[in-house]
Amino acid sequence: MSASVSGNISIDLSASIQRTRTAAIALAKLPSAIKNAALEAIAIALEQQSDKILTANQKDLEAAHANQLPSALIARLKLDANKLKGMIAGVRDVIRLGDPIGNRQIHRELDAGLVLERLSCPLGVIGVIFEARPDAVTQIAALGIKSGNGVILKGGSEAVNSCEAIAGVIYGALETLFAQQGGVSPNVVQLLTTRAETSAILHMDKLIDLIIPRGSNQFVQYIQNNTNIPVLGHADGICHVYVDAAADLDKAIAIAVDSKIQYPAACNAIETMLVHSAIANQFLPLAFKAFQSHGVELRGCDRTRQIIDITPATDADWSTEYSDLILAVKIVDSPEDAIAHITDYSSKHTETIVTEDLAIAENFMSDVDAAGVYHNCSTRFADGFRYGFGAEVGISTNKMPPRGPVGLEGLVTYKYRLVGNGHVVATYAGANAKAFTHRDL
């Protein structure tokens, strides 16, 4: 399950990851039924060994509190019975999804007897490095198996007991099934536990095809700056809600409160609320009361503070990801002003507008550049499970796809397969060049 870190770590780790790569090659050829059987075995094992996982998580939580780790990180770290049920449901949701491998995207005759296909295929081996979030282990393992990829998992030191317990359950389920029936090798899932291993894998571009970091801005930027392996992820989660002049105020309060307090440590929680000046006098006192009841600290611009007595916002507040019960508030004079503010400060993650004016909503959703743009709903919907992806390996704010919550479709690529019968390019070049048929089959 885990590479040895004694002796020469690079040699030991390379050999271990090569085993994952070899297992992934075999995994890519397996039919859906065998992959789904492996996932069901994992789900059953997680149910049967839930107490073991919760006990391990309690050790991590006790250490986190003793070390006075940030509340946002502790929130991500904590597992409970409901979260475990969600983890297990996520595995079974992946079972129900279609197999993304081997789908024929193009089937084209270039000429008689010369046929081109484009088929979806796995990326190979994916390294996912994350802080806290032990539930990421099951999400990533399930998506990796279903998409035919090997996965290298590296959790933060604050979650080491939880990650080892979960990965141990997954590995044990696969090992038992493989011994009985063959199929998915347990080597397709590997857990790393040390910082030295993290540094080492960033240089293994011959063995690892994609790195997905999940954590703080500083953490993600470190990964991006220290590897030649392609990186999929986002460094910030600075999300906004804009309450328009044409907003239903009750709806706006419900959406804003949910977007902030439902899980404030999440990257899709709002950090700034923009309010149209035409409704500010009426809306802000209501919003202040609602947020205050949930323990949210508001920090406002000068115009906001003329209406409600709150802490002054500084320029830094507009670009801060609090991941906590803190919300910056700013009054704007038009939807265009709101869009301009979002353009300046957004991390291009998720942005939402609350309005009953469909034309304004459409313009907002068209002009705001983000992976998710919403109308009259909470930013907390930006999630692979809620999108019906079964789970997600992370969220990408890159302009090129995959973008937003990344599920199965973000873990596949494609290859062109061309089958002929002695065909050569010279036949189709020169003065007497033969024409291609280019006929879709």
N, C-alpha and C positions, 0 to 999 in steps of 0.2 A: 504493500500500500504506500509506503513512504520510502524514499531513497535514503540510503545510509549517508551520513555526513562525516564519517570518520575518514582519515586518510585524505586522498586527493578528491575533493568534492566534485570538481569538474568531471573527472573520469567516472566516478561512481554515479553521479547524477546523469551524465550523458548516457551511460549504459541503461539506467532506469527509464529515461525518457525514450530511448530507442525501443525498449520493450513496449511502451505505450504506443509508439508509432507503428510497430509491427502488428500489435493487436488492433489498431485502428484500421489498418489495411484489410485485415480479415473482417472487421465489423462492417466496413463499407459494402461488402458483398452479401451480407445477410438479408433475408427477407423480413418484411415488417412483422410477421407473426413471431419470429424468434426474438426480435428486439422488443416487441411489446410484452412477451412473456418475461423477459429479463426485468422490464420496468415494473410489471405486476409483482414479481418476486421482491423487488426493492420496496414497493409500497407495503407489502405484507410484513416484511422484516421491520420497517420503520414503525408500523403499528404495534408489533409484538415487543419491540425494544424501546418504546417511548420513555419509560421510566429511566432507563440507562442514559438516554440523551438529556433528559431534564436534569438529572443529577449532575452530569458533566457541565451543563450550562450554569447550574447554580454555583459551581466552583469558579467559573469565569466571572460571574456577576459579583461574587464576594470579593474576588481579587480586584475587579474594576472599581468597586466602591472603596476598597481599602487604598487603592492607588489614586483615588479622586479623579477618575477619568471624566471627561465632559459628559453631561447628561444626554446629549444627542447620540453619542457613541454607545452609551449604556442602553439607550432605547433600541438601537439597532441590534445590539448584542442579545437582548433578552428573548428567551423562548418561553412559551407557556403552552398549555394544552391546546388552546385555540390555534396558536401559530403552527403547532405541530400538525394539527388536522389540516390546516391550509397547505402545509408542505406536502403532505401525503396526497391531498386532493390535486395538487399541482402535478405530481407524478402521473396520476391517473388521467388527468386532462391531456397530458402529452401522449398517452396511449391512444386517446380518441382522435388525435390529429392525424391528417394524412401524412404518408411517408414522403419527405421532400426529395428523396434520392432516386435517381433513374428516370426522372420525368423527361420525356422527349419534348423539347421546346421548339426545335426546328427539325423537319424531315423533308429534305429537298433533293430532287434529282438535278445534278449539274449537267449531266449528259447521260445517255443510255448506259447503264451499268456503273455509273459513278454517282454514288448517293452520299449526301451529307446529313449528319444528325448532330444536334446539340443536346447533350444530356446533362442534367443536374448531377452533381457529385459533391462529396464532403470536402471541407477545407483541408482536413488532415488531423493535426494536433493543435488544440487551442489551450493557451495558458490564461487562466483567470486569476487575478490577484486582487484580493478584496480586504477591506478593513471591517472588523466585527462581522455582522450579517452571516451567522452560521447557516441560516436557511438557504443561502446561496449555494451551498454544497449540493443539496438535492435538486434545486432548479437546474444548475449547470450540468450535473451528471445526467439527469433525465433528458435534457435537450441534446447533450452530446451523444448519448446512445442512440436516440431516435434519428439524429441527423448523420450518424455514421462517423462521428469524430471522436478521437481520443481527447481526454481533458486532463490538464495539469492544474490542480487547485492549490492556491496558497492563501490561507486566511491569515488575519492579523494575529499577533501574539496574544492579544486580549481575548481571543476566541479559540485558543488552541485546544482546550479540553472539549468544547462543543464540536468543533470541526473534526477532531479525531474520533469522537464517538459516532457522529453521523457517517463519516467516511468509512469507519470500521463496519458499521451496519450494512452499508451499500456494498462494500468489498466482500463481506461475508456472504451476502445474498447471491452475488454474482458467482463467487467461488463455488458455493454449494450447487447452484444450478449448472454451472459449467462442468463440474465433476460428474453430474448425473446425466446431462443431456448434450453437453457441448454448447456451441453457440457463442454468446458474448463472453469474451475473456474478461476476468476481473482486472486485468492490466489496462483496460481502456480508461479507468479512473485512477488517478494517482494524486495523493495529498502530500504537499510539502509543508514543512513546519518551521523552517529557520530563515532568518534574514539573509544568510549567506546563500541559501538556495535561490532566493528571489533574485539576488544580484547575478547569480550564475545563469539562470534561464534567460535573462534579458539578452545574453550574448549567443544564444543557441538558435540562430536564424536558420540553420540547416535542419533542425529537428522540430521547431515550433513554427506554425504558420500564421498565428494571430495571437496577440496579447489583448486581453480585455481587463483594464483596471477599474475597480469600483471602490471609491473612497473620496477623501477630501481633495480639494483643489490642489494643494501642495503635493499630495501623494500621486495624483494622476499626472501632473506635470513632470514629476520626477521620472515616472515610467516613460512618458513620451520622450523625454530628453536623454534617456539612457539605453535606448535599444534601436536596432535597425529592423526589428520585426514590426510589421504593420500593427498599429494600435487602434482599437475601436473603443470609444468612450467619450466621456464629457468631464471637464474639469470643474464646472460650476453648475449649480442648480438655482439660479436667480430667476424666479417666476413671478409674474404680476397678475393681478386682477384689476381690470378697468371697469368702474361703475359709471355708466353713461348717464346723460341727462334723461334719457328715455328708459331708464331701468325700473323694473318693479322692485321697490325697496326691500320688501320682505324676502323676495327671491335673492336679491343681492347680498343681504346679510347672511342668509343660509349658505350661499355659495362661498362667500369670503371666509366665514368662520370655518366651514369644512375644509377649505383649501389651506387654512393655516393650522388648525388644531387637531384634525383627524389623525395626523402623524407628523408633527412638526420637524422631526429629524429626517424626513424623506426629502429626496432631491426634487420632488414635484410639489412640495409645499410652497405657498407664496411667501415672498419676502417683502414685497411692496404692494400697497393698494393705491391705485390712482382713482380720484373721484372728480367728476365734472363739477365745476363751480356752481352750475345752475341748481344742483340738488344738495350741495355740500352742507348748507345750514340745516336742512331737514335730515339728511342721511347720517352725517357724522356723529351726532349725539346718540342715535340709535345703535350705530355700529360700535361706538365706544362702550356703551353699556353691555352689548353682547360679548365683545372681546374681553372686557373687564371680568365678566362672570366666568370666563375660562382661564383667567390668569395671564392674559396676553398683555405685554408691555407695548404701547404704541409710541412711536417717535414720529413727529410731524414737521412739515414745513411751516414757515411763518404764517401762511394763510390758514393752515389747518389749526394752528395753535390759537388763532383768534376765535375759533369756534369751540374747541375742546381743550382742556388744560392737560397737556401731555408733554413729555420730554422733547426738546428740540432735536430735529434730525440734522445730521451733518452731511457733507458731501459723501463721506465714506459709507453712510447708511444705504445709499442708492445702489452700491455695488457690493454689498455684504450679503453672503449666504449665512444667515443666523443658525439655521437648523435648530431653532429653539422657539420659545413662545415670545418672540419679538417681531413686530411688524412696522415697517416704515410706511407713512401715509403722506400723499402729496395731492394737492388740488391742481387740476388742469382746466383749461378753458375750452377745450374741444377734443374730439376724437383724434384729430391730427396731432395735437399736443401729446396725447397719451401714446400714440404710436411713435412719435419722435423720442419720447422718454424711454420707451421700451427698446427702440432701436439702439439707443446709446448704452443702455445698461443690461439688457437681457443677455442671458447665457444661451439663448436659442433652444431652450428646453421646452417649456410649456407656458402659454399665455392664454388668458381668457377674458372675454368681454361679457358684461351683463347689460343687456338692453332689450327693449321690445321693438326697436327700429331695425327691421331686417336689412335695409340698405346699409345702415351704419355697421351692422354686424358683418355683413358680407365684405365691406371695404376693409374692416379690421382684419378679418381672416385672410384676405387676399394680400394685404400690405405688410402684415407682421411676419418677419422671417424667424420661424421657430419650428422645431420638430413637431410640436403639437400646438394648434390654434383652436380654441374652443369658444362656443357661444352658449351662455346660460347654463354652465355646468362647472363643477369643481375641477381644478387642476390635478387633483389626486387620482383622476381617472387615467392618467398617463402611466400605464403599468401593463406589462405583458399578460399577466393573468386576467386583468379586466378587459383587455382587448381580445381575449379569446385565444391567445398564443399558447396557453397552457402554463407557461412560465416565461422568464426572460433571462438572458445571460447578462444583460445590462441595458443601459439607455445611451444611445449615440446622438450627439448634437452635430455630427459632421454633416456637411452639405451633401456629400456623395452618399448614396445608400450603402448599407442599411442605415436608416435614420429613425429616431424615436426608440421605443421599446424593441429590443432585438430578440426575436424568437427563432423558430426553426429556419425560417426563410433567410435569416441573416447569417446562418452558419453553413450555407451551401454556396458553391460556385458552379461552374459548368465547364465541360470540355467538348470540343468539336471532334467528331469521329467521321472519317471519310473512308469509304470502301469503294475500290475500283476493281478493274480487271486488266491491269497492264497499262492504264491510262498515264499519259505523260503530258506535261504542259506545252511542249513543242507543238502538239496537235492544234492548240488553240492560240497560236502566235504566228506572226509573219503574214505574208501576202495572201496566203491561202488558208488563213486561220478558220478553224471550224467554230461555229457559234455554240455557246452554251444553251441548254434548254431552260435551266433555272425554273423547273416545274415543282411546285410544292405538292408533296404526296399526302 
